[in-house]
Amino acid sequence: QVQLVESGGGLVQAGGSLRLSCAASRSIFSINAMGWYRQAPGKQRELVATLTSGGSTNYADSVKGRFTISRDNAKNTVYLQMNSLKPEDTAVYYCNAHLVRWTSTYDYWGQGTQVTVSS
């Protein structure tokens, strides 16, 4: 079991920056991948960025070059630095922990944090 708590969302003008944090209830060192997803009103949840335990990252094309995912293992926290924000980045952002144990996979989600970018 992993409990995830996001923070750092808010209202920002286009071109501004925000940093989201995701605090995990246990060590993230052994979690196979941590990620950020988002869901805008009327749309499906979509991947924003992932970071594997080995350090590999993956970004949605729409955020490449603007967003950066990172982690602090000592604090059991994953971050999403968001720069050059656009109105289309407005969504609820969710933190995800993906575990693989033998033949089973487990996904845990935070409660989400709202990001609103005004034009």
Backbone torsions as a table, in degrees:
resi	resn	phi	psi	omega
1	GLN	NA	140.1	177.1
2	VAL	-136.6	124.2	171.6
3	GLN	-98.2	136.4	-177.4
4	LEU	-123.6	135.1	179.0
5	VAL	-128.4	117.3	178.7
6	GLU	-90.8	155.0	173.9
7	SER	-156.5	166.3	174.7
8	GLY	105.5	-4.6	178.5
9	GLY	-71.7	172.6	179.1
10	GLY	163.0	-166.0	-179.8
11	LEU	-104.3	130.1	-179.4
12	VAL	-143.3	151.8	177.4
13	GLN	-79.6	155.5	176.2
14	ALA	-55.2	137.8	-176.9
15	GLY	92.2	-11.1	-178.8
16	GLY	-83.7	-174.6	-176.4
17	SER	-132.5	152.6	171.9
18	LEU	-144.0	153.2	172.3
19	ARG	-124.6	120.4	176.6
20	LEU	-92.0	145.5	176.4
21	SER	-123.3	146.9	176.8
22	CYS	-132.8	108.8	-179.5
23	ALA	-94.9	127.4	-179.9
24	ALA	-99.2	152.6	-176.6
25	SER	-82.5	-4.5	179.7
26	ARG	-145.9	175.1	-180.0
27	SER	-59.6	134.0	177.9
28	ILE	-92.3	-1.9	-176.6
29	PHE	-59.5	-38.3	-176.2
30	SER	-96.6	3.2	177.3
31	ILE	-79.3	129.3	-172.2
32	ASN	-61.8	-40.6	178.7
33	ALA	-154.8	142.1	171.7
34	MET	-115.3	147.9	-177.1
35	GLY	-153.5	167.7	173.6
36	TRP	-121.2	134.6	176.7
37	TYR	-127.7	163.8	177.6
38	ARG	-143.3	155.6	178.8
39	GLN	-139.9	117.5	176.4
40	ALA	-90.8	158.1	-179.7
41	PRO	-55.6	130.1	177.7
42	GLY	76.9	5.2	-178.7
43	LYS	-122.0	162.8	177.4
44	GLN	-78.8	156.6	175.5
45	ARG	-65.5	136.9	-177.9
46	GLU	-130.7	152.8	178.0
47	LEU	-70.6	137.1	174.0
48	VAL	-106.9	-52.7	-178.3
49	ALA	-161.0	147.4	175.2
50	THR	-132.7	155.7	179.7
51	LEU	-140.4	119.0	-178.4
52	THR	-84.8	166.9	178.0
53	SER	-63.0	-23.5	178.1
54	GLY	-85.0	-5.0	176.4
55	GLY	99.6	2.0	178.6
56	SER	-77.0	141.7	179.4
57	THR	-119.1	155.6	176.8
58	ASN	-144.0	134.6	-178.0
59	TYR	-127.7	147.8	169.6
60	ALA	-65.4	145.9	-178.8
61	ASP	-57.0	-34.2	-175.3
62	SER	-68.4	-16.6	-177.0
63	VAL	-117.3	-4.4	-179.4
64	LYS	-57.1	134.2	-179.8
65	GLY	85.2	-10.3	-179.4
66	ARG	-116.3	-34.9	-177.2
67	PHE	-109.3	148.6	176.9
68	THR	-136.8	126.8	176.0
69	ILE	-98.6	139.4	179.3
70	SER	-151.0	172.7	-179.5
71	ARG	-145.2	156.9	173.3
72	ASP	-126.1	100.2	-175.9
73	ASN	-61.7	-34.2	-178.6
74	ALA	-65.3	-29.8	-180.0
75	LYS	-100.7	1.4	-177.4
76	ASN	52.2	43.4	-173.5
77	THR	-132.1	140.8	175.1
78	VAL	-116.4	143.3	-176.9
79	TYR	-120.7	156.0	169.7
80	LEU	-132.9	106.4	175.9
81	GLN	-86.3	121.8	-176.2
82	MET	-117.6	115.9	179.2
83	ASN	-115.5	163.6	177.7
84	SER	49.4	49.0	-175.7
85	LEU	-65.6	146.5	-179.5
86	LYS	-120.9	156.6	178.1
87	PRO	-55.5	-32.1	-179.9
88	GLU	-72.8	-4.7	173.4
89	ASP	-83.4	-6.4	179.6
90	THR	-61.8	124.9	-177.6
91	ALA	-178.5	172.1	166.4
92	VAL	-89.6	127.3	-178.0
93	TYR	-102.3	130.4	-177.1
94	TYR	-117.9	139.5	173.6
95	CYS	-91.4	143.2	-179.0
96	ASN	-131.0	140.5	171.1
97	ALA	-119.8	125.6	-176.6
98	HIS	-115.8	118.3	-179.8
99	LEU	-115.0	141.4	173.8
100	VAL	-120.4	120.6	179.7
101	ARG	-130.4	109.3	-175.5
102	TRP	57.6	-116.4	-177.4
103	THR	-102.2	6.6	-177.9
104	SER	-110.3	148.7	175.2
105	THR	-120.4	147.9	-178.9
106	TYR	-133.8	135.3	177.3
107	ASP	-122.3	130.5	177.9
108	TYR	-120.6	144.1	-174.6
109	TRP	-127.9	147.9	169.9
110	GLY	-83.4	-178.5	-176.3
111	GLN	-83.9	-12.6	178.1
112	GLY	95.3	151.1	175.5
113	THR	-135.9	135.0	-175.1
114	GLN	-81.3	132.7	172.5
115	VAL	-120.3	123.6	179.3
116	THR	-124.7	123.5	-179.1
117	VAL	-113.1	119.0	-179.4
118	SER	-93.4	148.2	-178.2
119	SER	-89.9	NA	NA
